[in-house]
Amino acid sequence: MNRKRGIVSYFAHPLKFVYSINAKAFLVVLKSAKFFHSNLFNPTQAVLHMKFLYMFLWDAYGANTEFMSWAADVKEMYDSLPQEDIIKAITWILKTVQKSSRRDFVCVNLKDRKKHHLGKGYNLEETVSISFKKIFEISSFEIKNAYMVLGGAVFLQKKGCPTGGPVPPNSSSAVCIFYEHQFQISIYDHLHFIYLFRYFDDLRAIAVYDSTDTTTKNLAIDLLDQLQHHTYHPSMNLILEQYPENSFKFLEGEFKVSREKLSCLWASKNFDSLLDSGKMKILSSQDFFSYSGDKRKIAKKAVVMGKLCTLMGYTFSDADVIYSFGCLLCDLYARSFQKRVLKISEI
């Protein structure tokens, strides 16, 4: 074993409720950040971002407009970050949002997460109000006090943040947001050449240049090089992903961009494997219990409807919908879905 990762269970943790409330409050703060950054808080935002960047970039150089797609995974977001740097990023975001919003409290609604907001709450039965100062103190305490048991010995995690707790997703996003903001500020005069977005560790970028001007192409290449090598924390690694020119996959979407059109397909992770070998490449535990289970039972209509809703959310044109629906049918048939299950799930 050449790598170990501590995974923390908070099921019986005495501070489970406190950590949970604090994580929800800090997420409200992150979503309230109105400065340059590339973080997505919901994967469905990727489609809107792609539409926006296409409208913004497609005619940048008229008929000479060319695109350059770029994709990478951000590695070591949890294990290798120095704890002081994580806390530094949290502090910076709290101070920046406090200054811009003129608020120093977050109201967490215990019954409806859509009602979380900056400011105090006055319904003591349904809300909890937590100050920015307290968010910082609880986040710092959770990061610096993660203990694990291995082989009967108790270990204190001194680097990174504990995987499995409420704070790591938000704290790692805070670090990324901090460095993305610095990057975008540093290229302020060249923002019209590049657009990027990230959902947790999936980072995607599109650069634009003039096909008749090598200077703009070299600048686009240089910006992508800076993004890869000089943007994120030194402890983070960016691993490039190879895709065909002017295209990339993002979660369940496959984007293709050109001056003529923007296309997005819903892509099953098993589709290519099914075409090549007739076998599925990926079968998660959720898939097993949702689709297989007792063969005498029909899979729930909600499962298929969920896939169809996701498909419609990712696709742009009628042609995208038709192609994606064919991929979905192949995927569902491979999972032994009965035809009548699909029939009752018609849109």
Secondary structure as a PSIPRED ss2 file (coil, helix, strand):
# PSIPRED VFORMAT (PSIPRED V4.0)

   1 M C   1.000  0.000  0.000
   2 N C   1.000  0.000  0.000
   3 R C   1.000  0.000  0.000
   4 K C   1.000  0.000  0.000
   5 R C   1.000  0.000  0.000
   6 G C   1.000  0.000  0.000
   7 I E   0.000  0.000  1.000
   8 V C   1.000  0.000  0.000
   9 S C   1.000  0.000  0.000
  10 Y C   1.000  0.000  0.000
  11 F C   1.000  0.000  0.000
  12 A C   1.000  0.000  0.000
  13 H C   1.000  0.000  0.000
  14 P C   1.000  0.000  0.000
  15 L C   1.000  0.000  0.000
  16 K H   0.000  1.000  0.000
  17 F H   0.000  1.000  0.000
  18 V H   0.000  1.000  0.000
  19 Y H   0.000  1.000  0.000
  20 S H   0.000  1.000  0.000
  21 I H   0.000  1.000  0.000
  22 N H   0.000  1.000  0.000
  23 A H   0.000  1.000  0.000
  24 K H   0.000  1.000  0.000
  25 A H   0.000  1.000  0.000
  26 F H   0.000  1.000  0.000
  27 L H   0.000  1.000  0.000
  28 V H   0.000  1.000  0.000
  29 V H   0.000  1.000  0.000
  30 L H   0.000  1.000  0.000
  31 K H   0.000  1.000  0.000
  32 S C   1.000  0.000  0.000
  33 A C   1.000  0.000  0.000
  34 K C   1.000  0.000  0.000
  35 F C   1.000  0.000  0.000
  36 F C   1.000  0.000  0.000
  37 H C   1.000  0.000  0.000
  38 S C   1.000  0.000  0.000
  39 N E   0.000  0.000  1.000
  40 L C   1.000  0.000  0.000
  41 F C   1.000  0.000  0.000
  42 N C   1.000  0.000  0.000
  43 P C   1.000  0.000  0.000
  44 T C   1.000  0.000  0.000
  45 Q H   0.000  1.000  0.000
  46 A H   0.000  1.000  0.000
  47 V H   0.000  1.000  0.000
  48 L H   0.000  1.000  0.000
  49 H H   0.000  1.000  0.000
  50 M H   0.000  1.000  0.000
  51 K H   0.000  1.000  0.000
  52 F H   0.000  1.000  0.000
  53 L H   0.000  1.000  0.000
  54 Y H   0.000  1.000  0.000
  55 M H   0.000  1.000  0.000
  56 F H   0.000  1.000  0.000
  57 L H   0.000  1.000  0.000
  58 W C   1.000  0.000  0.000
  59 D C   1.000  0.000  0.000
  60 A C   1.000  0.000  0.000
  61 Y C   1.000  0.000  0.000
  62 G H   0.000  1.000  0.000
  63 A H   0.000  1.000  0.000
  64 N H   0.000  1.000  0.000
  65 T E   0.000  0.000  1.000
  66 E E   0.000  0.000  1.000
  67 F E   0.000  0.000  1.000
  68 M E   0.000  0.000  1.000
  69 S E   0.000  0.000  1.000
  70 W E   0.000  0.000  1.000
  71 A E   0.000  0.000  1.000
  72 A E   0.000  0.000  1.000
  73 D E   0.000  0.000  1.000
  74 V E   0.000  0.000  1.000
  75 K E   0.000  0.000  1.000
  76 E C   1.000  0.000  0.000
  77 M C   1.000  0.000  0.000
  78 Y C   1.000  0.000  0.000
  79 D C   1.000  0.000  0.000
  80 S C   1.000  0.000  0.000
  81 L C   1.000  0.000  0.000
  82 P C   1.000  0.000  0.000
  83 Q H   0.000  1.000  0.000
  84 E H   0.000  1.000  0.000
  85 D H   0.000  1.000  0.000
  86 I H   0.000  1.000  0.000
  87 I H   0.000  1.000  0.000
  88 K H   0.000  1.000  0.000
  89 A H   0.000  1.000  0.000
  90 I H   0.000  1.000  0.000
  91 T H   0.000  1.000  0.000
  92 W H   0.000  1.000  0.000
  93 I H   0.000  1.000  0.000
  94 L H   0.000  1.000  0.000
  95 K H   0.000  1.000  0.000
  96 T H   0.000  1.000  0.000
  97 V H   0.000  1.000  0.000
  98 Q H   0.000  1.000  0.000
  99 K H   0.000  1.000  0.000
 100 S H   0.000  1.000  0.000
 101 S H   0.000  1.000  0.000
 102 R C   1.000  0.000  0.000
 103 R C   1.000  0.000  0.000
 104 D C   1.000  0.000  0.000
 105 F E   0.000  0.000  1.000
 106 V E   0.000  0.000  1.000
 107 C E   0.000  0.000  1.000
 108 V E   0.000  0.000  1.000
 109 N E   0.000  0.000  1.000
 110 L C   1.000  0.000  0.000
 111 K C   1.000  0.000  0.000
 112 D C   1.000  0.000  0.000
 113 R H   0.000  1.000  0.000
 114 K H   0.000  1.000  0.000
 115 K H   0.000  1.000  0.000
 116 H C   1.000  0.000  0.000
 117 H E   0.000  0.000  1.000
 118 L E   0.000  0.000  1.000
 119 G C   1.000  0.000  0.000
 120 K C   1.000  0.000  0.000
 121 G C   1.000  0.000  0.000
 122 Y C   1.000  0.000  0.000
 123 N C   1.000  0.000  0.000
 124 L C   1.000  0.000  0.000
 125 E C   1.000  0.000  0.000
 126 E C   1.000  0.000  0.000
 127 T E   0.000  0.000  1.000
 128 V E   0.000  0.000  1.000
 129 S E   0.000  0.000  1.000
 130 I E   0.000  0.000  1.000
 131 S E   0.000  0.000  1.000
 132 F H   0.000  1.000  0.000
 133 K H   0.000  1.000  0.000
 134 K H   0.000  1.000  0.000
 135 I H   0.000  1.000  0.000
 136 F H   0.000  1.000  0.000
 137 E H   0.000  1.000  0.000
 138 I H   0.000  1.000  0.000
 139 S H   0.000  1.000  0.000
 140 S H   0.000  1.000  0.000
 141 F H   0.000  1.000  0.000
 142 E H   0.000  1.000  0.000
 143 I H   0.000  1.000  0.000
 144 K H   0.000  1.000  0.000
 145 N C   1.000  0.000  0.000
 146 A C   1.000  0.000  0.000
 147 Y E   0.000  0.000  1.000
 148 M E   0.000  0.000  1.000
 149 V E   0.000  0.000  1.000
 150 L E   0.000  0.000  1.000
 151 G C   1.000  0.000  0.000
 152 G C   1.000  0.000  0.000
 153 A E   0.000  0.000  1.000
 154 V E   0.000  0.000  1.000
 155 F E   0.000  0.000  1.000
 156 L E   0.000  0.000  1.000
 157 Q C   1.000  0.000  0.000
 158 K C   1.000  0.000  0.000
 159 K C   1.000  0.000  0.000
 160 G C   1.000  0.000  0.000
 161 C C   1.000  0.000  0.000
 162 P C   1.000  0.000  0.000
 163 T E   0.000  0.000  1.000
 164 G C   1.000  0.000  0.000
 165 G C   1.000  0.000  0.000
 166 P C   1.000  0.000  0.000
 167 V H   0.000  1.000  0.000
 168 P H   0.000  1.000  0.000
 169 P H   0.000  1.000  0.000
 170 N H   0.000  1.000  0.000
 171 S H   0.000  1.000  0.000
 172 S H   0.000  1.000  0.000
 173 S H   0.000  1.000  0.000
 174 A H   0.000  1.000  0.000
 175 V H   0.000  1.000  0.000
 176 C H   0.000  1.000  0.000
 177 I H   0.000  1.000  0.000
 178 F H   0.000  1.000  0.000
 179 Y H   0.000  1.000  0.000
 180 E H   0.000  1.000  0.000
 181 H H   0.000  1.000  0.000
 182 Q H   0.000  1.000  0.000
 183 F H   0.000  1.000  0.000
 184 Q H   0.000  1.000  0.000
 185 I H   0.000  1.000  0.000
 186 S H   0.000  1.000  0.000
 187 I C   1.000  0.000  0.000
 188 Y H   0.000  1.000  0.000
 189 D H   0.000  1.000  0.000
 190 H H   0.000  1.000  0.000
 191 L H   0.000  1.000  0.000
 192 H H   0.000  1.000  0.000
 193 F H   0.000  1.000  0.000
 194 I E   0.000  0.000  1.000
 195 Y E   0.000  0.000  1.000
 196 L E   0.000  0.000  1.000
 197 F E   0.000  0.000  1.000
 198 R E   0.000  0.000  1.000
 199 Y E   0.000  0.000  1.000
 200 F C   1.000  0.000  0.000
 201 D C   1.000  0.000  0.000
 202 D E   0.000  0.000  1.000
 203 L E   0.000  0.000  1.000
 204 R E   0.000  0.000  1.000
 205 A E   0.000  0.000  1.000
 206 I E   0.000  0.000  1.000
 207 A E   0.000  0.000  1.000
 208 V E   0.000  0.000  1.000
 209 Y E   0.000  0.000  1.000
 210 D E   0.000  0.000  1.000
 211 S C   1.000  0.000  0.000
 212 T C   1.000  0.000  0.000
 213 D C   1.000  0.000  0.000
 214 T H   0.000  1.000  0.000
 215 T H   0.000  1.000  0.000
 216 T H   0.000  1.000  0.000
 217 K H   0.000  1.000  0.000
 218 N H   0.000  1.000  0.000
 219 L H   0.000  1.000  0.000
 220 A H   0.000  1.000  0.000
 221 I H   0.000  1.000  0.000
 222 D H   0.000  1.000  0.000
 223 L H   0.000  1.000  0.000
 224 L H   0.000  1.000  0.000
 225 D H   0.000  1.000  0.000
 226 Q H   0.000  1.000  0.000
 227 L H   0.000  1.000  0.000
 228 Q H   0.000  1.000  0.000
 229 H H   0.000  1.000  0.000
 230 H C   1.000  0.000  0.000
 231 T C   1.000  0.000  0.000
 232 Y C   1.000  0.000  0.000
 233 H C   1.000  0.000  0.000
 234 P C   1.000  0.000  0.000
 235 S C   1.000  0.000  0.000
 236 M C   1.000  0.000  0.000
 237 N E   0.000  0.000  1.000
 238 L E   0.000  0.000  1.000
 239 I E   0.000  0.000  1.000
 240 L E   0.000  0.000  1.000
 241 E C   1.000  0.000  0.000
 242 Q C   1.000  0.000  0.000
 243 Y C   1.000  0.000  0.000
 244 P C   1.000  0.000  0.000
 245 E C   1.000  0.000  0.000
 246 N C   1.000  0.000  0.000
 247 S E   0.000  0.000  1.000
 248 F E   0.000  0.000  1.000
 249 K E   0.000  0.000  1.000
 250 F E   0.000  0.000  1.000
 251 L C   1.000  0.000  0.000
 252 E C   1.000  0.000  0.000
 253 G E   0.000  0.000  1.000
 254 E E   0.000  0.000  1.000
 255 F E   0.000  0.000  1.000
 256 K E   0.000  0.000  1.000
 257 V E   0.000  0.000  1.000
 258 S C   1.000  0.000  0.000
 259 R C   1.000  0.000  0.000
 260 E C   1.000  0.000  0.000
 261 K C   1.000  0.000  0.000
 262 L E   0.000  0.000  1.000
 263 S E   0.000  0.000  1.000
 264 C E   0.000  0.000  1.000
 265 L E   0.000  0.000  1.000
 266 W E   0.000  0.000  1.000
 267 A C   1.000  0.000  0.000
 268 S C   1.000  0.000  0.000
 269 K C   1.000  0.000  0.000
 270 N C   1.000  0.000  0.000
 271 F H   0.000  1.000  0.000
 272 D H   0.000  1.000  0.000
 273 S H   0.000  1.000  0.000
 274 L H   0.000  1.000  0.000
 275 L H   0.000  1.000  0.000
 276 D H   0.000  1.000  0.000
 277 S H   0.000  1.000  0.000
 278 G C   1.000  0.000  0.000
 279 K C   1.000  0.000  0.000
 280 M C   1.000  0.000  0.000
 281 K C   1.000  0.000  0.000
 282 I C   1.000  0.000  0.000
 283 L C   1.000  0.000  0.000
 284 S C   1.000  0.000  0.000
 285 S H   0.000  1.000  0.000
 286 Q H   0.000  1.000  0.000
 287 D H   0.000  1.000  0.000
 288 F H   0.000  1.000  0.000
 289 F H   0.000  1.000  0.000
 290 S H   0.000  1.000  0.000
 291 Y H   0.000  1.000  0.000
 292 S H   0.000  1.000  0.000
 293 G C   1.000  0.000  0.000
 294 D C   1.000  0.000  0.000
 295 K C   1.000  0.000  0.000
 296 R C   1.000  0.000  0.000
 297 K C   1.000  0.000  0.000
 298 I C   1.000  0.000  0.000
 299 A C   1.000  0.000  0.000
 300 K C   1.000  0.000  0.000
 301 K H   0.000  1.000  0.000
 302 A H   0.000  1.000  0.000
 303 V H   0.000  1.000  0.000
 304 V H   0.000  1.000  0.000
 305 M H   0.000  1.000  0.000
 306 G H   0.000  1.000  0.000
 307 K H   0.000  1.000  0.000
 308 L H   0.000  1.000  0.000
 309 C H   0.000  1.000  0.000
 310 T H   0.000  1.000  0.000
 311 L H   0.000  1.000  0.000
 312 M H   0.000  1.000  0.000
 313 G H   0.000  1.000  0.000
 314 Y H   0.000  1.000  0.000
 315 T C   1.000  0.000  0.000
 316 F C   1.000  0.000  0.000
 317 S C   1.000  0.000  0.000
 318 D H   0.000  1.000  0.000
 319 A H   0.000  1.000  0.000
 320 D H   0.000  1.000  0.000
 321 V H   0.000  1.000  0.000
 322 I H   0.000  1.000  0.000
 323 Y H   0.000  1.000  0.000
 324 S H   0.000  1.000  0.000
 325 F H   0.000  1.000  0.000
 326 G H   0.000  1.000  0.000
 327 C H   0.000  1.000  0.000
 328 L H   0.000  1.000  0.000
 329 L H   0.000  1.000  0.000
 330 C H   0.000  1.000  0.000
 331 D H   0.000  1.000  0.000
 332 L H   0.000  1.000  0.000
 333 Y H   0.000  1.000  0.000
 334 A H   0.000  1.000  0.000
 335 R C   1.000  0.000  0.000
 336 S C   1.000  0.000  0.000
 337 F C   1.000  0.000  0.000
 338 Q C   1.000  0.000  0.000
 339 K H   0.000  1.000  0.000
 340 R H   0.000  1.000  0.000
 341 V H   0.000  1.000  0.000
 342 L H   0.000  1.000  0.000
 343 K H   0.000  1.000  0.000
 344 I C   1.000  0.000  0.000
 345 S C   1.000  0.000  0.000
 346 E C   1.000  0.000  0.000
 347 I C   1.000  0.000  0.000
